[in-house]
Amino acid sequence: MHKSDRRTKTTATVRETEAEAVAFIVGQAIGLEMGKASSDYIQMYAGNAALLAESLEVIQRTSAVILDAITGEPSGSASAAPVTTTETQNEMAEVA
């Protein structure tokens, strides 16, 4: 995520917000208790709900790649319920 060409086109705030949002989603998906640490970290980097909404596609795509690697199943498979944009927005709104 941080090593793509996109890195030079984004700010540290965007990169850190996206990375922490991905960590939150992946952690929650595998059953970790995420608490408020992600929210605090995102706010420390001046991230907010608007930035999360703008970055939603990157966050979802990156989270799916990581979860696919962990579970060994594509996120679009019949056995894995796909995460909807609304669900992800709701989860991220709780963080921001």
Number of C-alpha atoms within 10 A of each C-alpha: 13 13 7 8 9 11 13 10 9 11 11 14 17 20 19 18 27 25 19 18 28 24 18 23 23 21 15 14 12 11 9 11 10 15 11 12 12 21 21 14 17 23 16 13 14 14 21 19 16 11 15 23 15 12 16 19 12 15 22 20 12 20 22 20 14 15 19 16 12 12 11 9 14 16 19 12 10 9 9 12 9 13 12 10 13 9 11 18 16 11 15 21 15 11 23 20
